[in-house]
């Protein structure tokens, strides 16, 4: 029986061919006027294939190289030029400046990069995006169906995951060229339609061309698609090189809309990274606005000439490569021009996008769980790990504050600790939902095991928070209500036990969030020390039980409950630590309710 996935994959290869046949088989109207419906169908159908091909190719590249690209970015030095080169390389490989920017934001948030360092990476990412224009400028549309067929064959017949990813990428590239071919065929009748030619002449005005391309790019959310359409129009001889350059400039401004929309509701670091993107692109266009003709002359000399052709035929043969080269020169020169001012740009952006007021930050929301990374499981899992670190820090804050509050504090201090658990519950819910989305992706066996461990660790931290918020806060309130006093000697015994449990929690969070096996082993080996301290505390309590003090029995019960809850907290820290040891999944994993893989 043929599976739905097989049908879908087959449709990916068959439907584009059908669309191409339909777009080329319809006869033009007898009156010589272009058929608007047919042209629009070809344009939007071709654009849809182009965008879908871009997504297919980008997904394949991220699946193949995503984790290695993350490692390359993570090893950035303070050298600005190295940062720009790294940003260009990573973006060229994964075909997504958005993913590069998201990774950079994560490194800023984690303290691995400063904002001024990230400026160079974002500049380099703009260079990396020009590889798309260089690819589509090649005259290889006649091989589009061959690439679709080859990619489909790899996806359909190969049993190896990496070969299927490569097939997906080849097929995506074929769909890009196929979409361009369909758009070119659809626009061909407009060569003799004077109103359209008059409209293209208006693009010679830089302001008109920039505005039109900026609006179109903001609408379709893809500067690569806009550049692709510009190259298609150039290959049909509709636009001159200066007009094409103006349209490319406009696409660079239009993509800023995408960056700003993506930063809405995100942490300040993400908003600042988007602001850097906007500032760099807009300033770059402003600087070049008066030099469009000079840029055109430069790339004309750099690009191959079509000898023996004239008129629209020569324009269509030469202009696509010239526009692609202009796009590259524009971004490379801008990077070299502005990279020396990265510190000043970072300072300006920090003034334009200041930190939120403290009261605004009291609303606990995830900082690292970016949905754009869900297409790359390895990167998404790293983001979940960073968010679990934030969750762990909040639970550690609760554990640190609870001992003095439960033994000596007032109701207000206990309520403040209980309120911290609201943030723990909120973060826990957001992390679990994010991990649930990752679980629906196509994961490797290692990634599946990592996801299960992170889910279990997240639940363990939430359980610790609940023990503190429900059990220990209630004990403290009971102490106040019953007017029970803890002796100084007993407090020191409990404090020693509490310090050991706190150290175990610190090491467990380190183990799970940084894959630190040494820290995990420390927690596991603390079992003997925990048992020794528990026995010592029990002996101390037995001696204190006969002390002639008021409400000694109530105090004994409260002290025993406090120690028992601390022992339960250690149990959860030990579970977390065991999860950090490779090849070991904790007891209870089989009870997980999330779906792993699909």
C-alpha positions, 0 to 999 in steps of 0.5 A: 500500500502506498503511504500518504508520505509517498503520495506527497513526495510524488506530488512534489515532483509531478505537480510542478511538471504539470504546472509548467506544461499548463503554463506553456501549452495555453495559446495566446488570445487571438487579439494579441493582447496578453492574457492577464489570467494566464500571466498571473497564474504563471507568476504566482504559481512560479513564485510559489514553486520558487519559495517552496524550493527555497524552503526545501533547500534551506531545510535540507541544508539545515538538517545536514549542516545545522549542528556544525554551523552552530559549533562554528558560530560558537567559536567566534573570536573577538576579531570583527573580520572573522565574525563577518566571514563566519556569518557569511559562511554560515548563512551561505550554507544554511541559506537563512540569515534569520537562523544566523541572527537567531543563533547570534541572539542566543549567544548574546543572551548566554554571554558568549558574544557582545552586541558589538561582536554580533554586528559583524556577524549580522553584516556577514550574514548579508553577504551570505544571502547573496549566494542565492542570487548568484545561483539563480543567475545561472542559465540552468533552468532547462535542467530544472526537471532533471534536478527535481527528478534526481532529488525525488529519486534520492528522497524516494529510494534511499534508506539513508537519512543523509542521502534523503536530506541531500535529495531534498536539497537537490529537489528544492534547487530544481524547484527554484529553477522550475519556478523561475522558468514558469515565471519567465514563460508567463511574462514572455508575452509582456515583451510586446505590451507597451503599458508594462514596458512603460511601467518598467521604464519608471523603475529607472527612477531609483526612488520608485524602484526601491519603494516598489521592491521594498513593499513587495519584499515586505509582503512576501517576506523574502528578499531572495524571492524578490531578487529572483524575480528581478533576475527573471525580469532581467533575463526577459529584457524588461529592465536595465541594470540600473533599474535592477540595482534599484530593485535589489536595494529595495529588497534589502530594505524590505527584508528589514520588515521581516526582521522587525516583525520576527522580533516582536515580543522577543527579548531585548537582545533579539530586538537589538539584533533586528535593529542592527540589521535594519540600521545596516541595510538602510544606511547601506542603501542610502550610501549607494543611492548616488552611486547606482550608475557607478556600481552598474559600470563596475559590475558591467566590467566584472561580468561576462559579455554576450558578444553577437547579441543586441537589443533586448536579447543582449540585455536578457543575456547579460543583465541577470549576472550583472544584477547578481554581481551588483548584489554581492558587491553592494553587500561586501563593500557595505560590510567593509565600509561599516565593520569598523563602526560596529562598536558605535552601531551597537552603542547606538542600538542600545540607546534606541532599544533600552532595557525594559523597566524592572516591573515589565521584566517580572512577567516570566517568559521564555528567552530562548525558545525560538520557533524559527529553530524548530526546523533544525532539531539540534539547534532547538534542543540547545535552545531548550537546554538554555531555557532549562538553565533559566528554570534551574536558576529560579528553582535554586533561588527558591531553595536558597531562600527557603531555609531561613524563611521556613525556620525564622522568617515571617509570612511575607517572606514565605509568600514571596518564595511561593510567588517565585514558583509561579514563574517556575510553573510558567517556564516549565509549561513553555519548555514542555510545549516547545519540547513537544513540538520538537518531538514531532520532528524527524529526530535521530536516535541520539536526539530522541534520547536527549529530548527525553532526558531534557523533558525529565529534567524539566519535570524534576525541576518543577517537582522541586519547585512544588516541594518548596512552594507547597510543602516547605512554605506550609511548614513555615506557616505552621511554625508561625501559627504554632509559635514553634522555635528552632534551636540554634544547634538544630538550625546548624544541623539542618543548614548543613543538610540543606547546603549539601542538597543545594550543592547537589542541585547546583551540580545537577543543573550544570550536568543537564544543561552543559552535558557535564558528566563530572558534575553528574557523577559528583551528585550521584556520589553525594548519596553517601554524604546525604545518608550520613548527614540524615543519620546525624540529624536523626540522632540529634533530633532524638537527643533533642526530643527529651529537652525541657523546652515548650512545644518540643514535640511540635518542633520535632515533627516540623524538623523531621518533615523539613529534613524529609522534604530536603531528602526528596529534593536530593532524590530529584537532583540525583535523577537529573544527574543520572540523565546527564550520563550518556547511555543512561535514561532514568527510571520513569522514562517509560511513563513519558506521555509526549510523542517522540518522533513521528 
